[in-house]
């Protein structure tokens, strides 16, 4: 299935599907009475099958964890019922126009990739059935009109879904990322923390949360201007990212305050990584538009679950230790054992070996 399948999985998507199911149910009820009145019993059975599926889907719509499977079943059944109706009526009631709905329902409920595949199969089947059944004098003209309508519907559905997915991706990126540094923002921290808890609960290992603050950042802004301050923030973010592994996450959670989640690590290794970041920030100087500028970091470390299991608790602990680093003279790392003045700068190979992976 698509990474972003049809409408976003959530309340809005379920409301749209609910409306679609209600409309389908009403149409099926009318069709059942219409076909029964004309003793078209095969059509009655087909409509009853579709009605039963829609009622079952509607009943579990709010609770089901398999929404996209149900949606795929709905689309496939809709296509099958429509093609059966085409065959039984021999396209004599103008039912061929329903082919233009194949792309709309497929893309709306299944997303671009799966929707494109289902559309290709369903439209081809519908046009092939029409070509096989219709032997009237207007055969090729009707086929051309039907093909053109289906092609326009397909193109519009594909264009809409492509732009919709692109817009959603951009909105998600903007909602989760800091526009200046490109790091994740505070809003995404809670979600990433919950994911880390789930992963480490299952594995039985721990992870580290680091809070770091640029020392004397207000002085930098006051003396050199906000443009230079922004350059310091961007460079700091870039240097932090050089010390992260694939699963680690970096966040800008305040003006000059950053946070890291270091997955699958222990206290000693977390301290080594923090010291590596601290040393990297302190030397060499940061190059700005107004020349080289010295900048340092004060860093506090908290470990999950030793220092707490809830985000508020572990974040508060790391924040307090970061302020302890500032009180101890800044440009320091503080964990449960207290502040340190100097430390080794572990190589990427050594860090990879200690955490079971390769540095990025």
C-alpha positions in Angstrom: 0.0 0.0 0.0 1.0 3.6 -0.5 3.0 5.5 2.1 0.2 8.1 2.1 -2.8 6.0 1.1 -5.8 7.8 -0.2 -7.0 10.3 2.4 -5.0 10.5 5.6 -5.9 7.8 8.0 -7.8 9.6 10.7 -11.1 11.1 11.6 -11.5 13.1 8.4 -10.9 10.0 6.2 -13.4 7.9 8.2 -16.0 10.7 7.8 -15.5 10.8 4.0 -15.8 7.0 3.8 -18.9 7.1 6.0 -20.5 9.5 3.6 -19.5 7.4 0.6 -20.9 4.2 2.2 -24.2 5.9 3.1 -24.6 7.1 -0.5 -23.7 3.6 -1.8 -26.2 2.0 0.6 -29.0 4.3 -0.6 -28.2 3.7 -4.2 -28.2 -0.1 -3.6 -31.6 0.0 -1.8 -33.1 1.9 -4.7 -31.5 -0.4 -7.3 -32.8 -3.5 -5.4 -36.4 -2.3 -5.6 -35.9 -1.2 -9.2 -34.4 -4.5 -10.4 -36.9 -6.6 -8.3 -39.8 -4.8 -10.0 -38.4 -5.8 -13.4 -37.6 -9.3 -12.1 -33.9 -8.9 -12.8 -33.0 -11.3 -9.9 -29.3 -11.6 -10.8 -29.0 -7.8 -10.4 -30.9 -7.9 -7.1 -28.4 -10.5 -5.8 -25.5 -8.3 -6.9 -26.9 -5.3 -5.2 -27.6 -7.3 -2.0 -23.9 -8.4 -1.9 -22.8 -4.8 -2.3 -25.3 -3.6 0.3 -24.2 -6.3 2.8 -20.5 -5.3 2.5 -21.3 -1.6 2.9 -23.3 -2.2 6.0 -20.6 -4.4 7.5 -17.9 -1.8 6.6 -20.1 1.0 8.1 -20.6 -1.0 11.3 -16.8 -1.4 12.0 -15.7 1.9 10.4 -14.9 3.7 13.7 -13.0 0.9 15.4 -11.3 -1.1 12.6 -7.5 -1.0 12.5 -7.6 -2.3 8.9 -9.2 0.6 7.3 -7.2 0.4 4.0 -8.0 -3.3 3.6 -11.7 -2.6 3.9 -11.3 0.3 1.5 -9.6 -2.0 -1.0 -12.4 -4.5 -0.6 -15.0 -1.8 -1.2 -13.3 -0.6 -4.4 -12.8 -4.1 -5.8 -16.3 -5.1 -5.0 -17.6 -1.8 -6.5 -15.7 -2.6 -9.8 -16.9 -6.2 -9.8 -20.5 -5.3 -9.2 -20.4 -2.6 -11.9 -18.8 -4.9 -14.5 -21.4 -7.7 -13.7 -24.1 -5.1 -14.2 -22.6 -4.1 -17.5 -22.6 -7.7 -18.6 -26.1 -8.6 -17.5 -27.6 -5.4 -19.0 -25.4 -5.5 -22.1 -24.8 -1.8 -21.6 -28.3 -1.1 -22.7 -29.2 1.2 -19.8 -26.2 3.5 -20.3 -24.4 2.0 -17.4 -21.1 2.4 -19.1 -20.8 5.9 -17.7 -20.0 4.3 -14.3 -16.5 3.5 -15.7 -15.5 7.1 -15.1 -16.0 6.5 -11.3 -13.4 3.8 -11.3 -10.4 6.3 -11.1 -12.2 8.6 -8.7 -12.9 5.9 -6.1 -9.6 4.1 -6.6 -7.4 7.2 -6.1 -9.6 8.7 -3.3 -9.5 5.5 -1.1 -6.3 3.8 -2.1 -3.8 6.5 -2.9 -1.7 7.1 -6.0 0.2 3.8 -6.6 -2.5 1.3 -5.6 -5.2 3.5 -7.1 -3.3 3.7 -10.4 -3.0 -0.1 -10.5 -6.7 -0.7 -9.7 -7.7 2.0 -12.2 -5.7 0.5 -15.0 -7.1 -3.0 -14.4 -10.7 -1.9 -13.9 -10.9 0.6 -16.8 -9.2 -1.9 -19.1 -11.7 -4.6 -18.0 -14.7 -2.2 -18.5 -13.6 -1.0 -21.9 -12.8 -4.5 -23.0 -16.2 -5.8 -21.9 -17.9 -2.9 -23.8 -15.9 -3.7 -26.9 -16.9 -7.4 -26.7 -20.6 -6.8 -26.0 -21.6 -3.7 -28.0 -22.1 -4.5 -31.7 -24.3 -1.5 -32.6 -23.8 0.8 -35.5 -22.4 3.4 -33.1 -20.0 1.0 -31.6 -16.7 2.8 -32.2 -18.1 6.2 -31.5 -19.5 5.1 -28.1 -16.2 3.4 -27.3 -14.2 6.5 -28.2 -16.5 8.7 -25.9 -16.3 6.2 -23.1 -12.5 5.9 -23.4 -12.1 9.7 -23.5 -14.2 10.2 -20.5 -12.4 7.5 -18.5 -9.0 9.0 -19.6 -10.0 12.5 -18.4 -11.3 11.1 -15.1 -8.0 9.1 -14.7 -5.8 12.0 -15.5 -7.6 14.4 -13.1 -7.6 11.8 -10.3 -3.9 11.2 -10.7 -3.1 14.9 -10.8 -5.2 15.6 -7.8 -3.7 12.7 -5.7 -0.2 13.7 -6.7 -0.6 17.2 -5.6 -2.5 16.2 -2.5 0.2 13.8 -1.3 2.9 16.5 -2.1 0.9 19.0 0.0 0.5 16.6 2.9 4.2 15.7 2.9 5.1 19.4 2.9 2.6 20.2 5.7 3.9 17.3 7.8 7.5 18.4 7.2 6.6 22.0 8.2 4.7 20.8 11.2 7.6 18.6 12.5 10.7 20.6 11.5 12.3 23.8 12.6 12.4 26.1 9.5 15.8 27.6 10.3 17.9 24.6 11.2 16.0 21.8 9.5 16.0 19.8 12.8 12.8 18.3 14.3 10.9 20.7 16.4 9.4 20.4 19.9 6.0 19.3 18.6 7.6 16.1 17.2 9.5 15.3 20.3 6.6 13.7 22.1 5.9 11.4 19.2 9.5 10.4 18.8 9.9 9.8 22.5 6.8 7.5 22.5 8.3 5.6 19.6 11.6 5.3 21.5 9.8 4.0 24.6 8.0 1.3 22.5 11.2 0.2 20.8 13.3 0.0 24.0 10.5 -1.6 26.1 10.5 -4.4 23.6 14.2 -4.8 23.5 14.9 -4.2 27.2 17.6 -1.7 26.5 17.7 2.0 27.3 18.2 5.3 25.5 19.5 8.8 26.4 17.9 12.2 26.2 20.3 15.1 26.0 19.4 18.8 26.4 22.0 21.3 25.2 22.0 25.1 25.3 24.4 27.5 23.4 26.3 29.5 26.1 25.9 33.3 26.1 23.7 33.2 23.0 21.9 36.4 24.0 25.3 38.1 24.1 26.0 36.9 20.5 22.7 38.3 19.3 23.2 41.6 21.1 26.8 42.1 19.9 26.7 40.7 16.4 23.0 40.8 15.4 20.4 38.2 14.8 21.8 37.3 11.3 25.0 36.1 13.0 22.9 34.4 15.7 21.0 32.5 13.0 24.3 31.4 11.5 25.5 30.1 14.9 22.2 28.1 15.3 22.5 26.6 11.8 26.1 25.6 12.3 25.4 24.2 15.7 22.6 22.0 14.3 24.8 20.8 11.5 27.6 19.9 14.0 25.2 18.0 16.2 23.9 16.0 13.3 27.4 14.8 12.5 27.4 12.7 15.7 24.0 11.0 15.2 23.3 7.5 14.1 20.4 6.5 11.8 17.8 6.1 14.5 18.9 9.1 16.6 16.8 12.3 16.5 17.8 15.9 17.0 15.4 18.7 17.9 15.4 22.4 18.3 13.1 22.9 21.3 13.7 26.6 22.1 15.6 29.6 20.9 19.1 28.3 21.4 18.2 25.0 23.1 18.5 21.6 21.4 17.5 18.1 22.4 18.8 14.7 21.3 17.3 11.2 21.5 20.1 8.6 21.3 18.7 5.2 20.7 20.0 2.0 22.2 22.8 3.5 24.2 24.1 3.4 27.8 25.1 6.2 30.2 28.9 6.1 29.4 28.4 6.1 25.7 25.8 8.9 25.9 28.4 11.0 27.9 31.1 10.3 25.3 28.8 11.4 22.5 27.8 14.5 24.4 31.5 15.4 25.0 32.2 14.8 21.3 29.5 17.4 20.4 30.7 19.8 23.1 34.3 19.6 21.9 33.3 20.0 18.3 31.3 23.1 19.1 34.1 24.7 21.1 36.8 24.2 18.4 37.1 25.2 15.6 35.4 28.6 15.7 32.1 29.1 13.9 32.6 31.1 10.7 30.1 33.9 10.3 29.5 36.8 8.0 31.4 39.0 10.5 34.3 36.7 11.0 35.1 33.7 13.3 33.1 33.4 16.5 33.7 31.2 19.5 30.7 29.2 20.8 30.3 26.6 23.4 27.5 24.3 24.7 26.3 23.3 28.1 24.8 19.8 28.0 22.6 17.8 30.4 22.0 14.0 30.1 19.1 11.9 31.4 18.7 8.2 30.8 15.5 6.2 30.2 14.3 4.5 32.3 16.7 5.3 35.1 15.8 9.0 35.3 12.2 8.5 34.5 9.8 6.9 32.0 7.6 9.9 31.2 8.8 12.6 28.8 8.1 15.4 31.2 10.2 13.7 34.0 13.2 12.8 31.9 13.2 16.1 30.1 13.1 18.0 33.4 16.0 16.0 34.7 18.1 16.6 31.6 17.2 20.3 31.7 18.2 20.6 35.3 21.6 19.0 34.6 22.1 21.3 31.7 21.6 24.3 34.1 24.0 22.6 36.5 26.6 22.6 33.7 26.1 26.3 33.3 26.4 26.9 37.0 29.6 24.9 37.0 31.2 27.3 34.4 29.5 26.4 31.1 31.1 24.4 28.2 30.5 21.2 30.2 28.5 18.0 30.2 26.5 16.9 33.3 24.9 13.5 33.8 24.0 11.5 36.9 27.6 11.4 38.0 28.1 15.1 37.8 30.0 17.6 35.6 33.2 16.9 33.7 35.8 19.4 32.5 37.4 17.4 29.7 36.8 14.1 27.9 37.9 12.0 25.0 36.5 12.5 21.6 35.5 9.0 20.5 36.0 8.1 16.8 33.0 7.1 14.7 34.3 3.5 14.5 34.6 3.3 18.3 31.1 4.8 18.8 29.7 2.4 16.2 31.2 -0.6 17.9 29.9 0.5 21.3 26.3 1.0 20.0 26.1 -1.8 17.5 25.9 0.4 14.4 27.7 2.7 12.1 27.8 6.5 12.4 26.2 8.7 9.9 
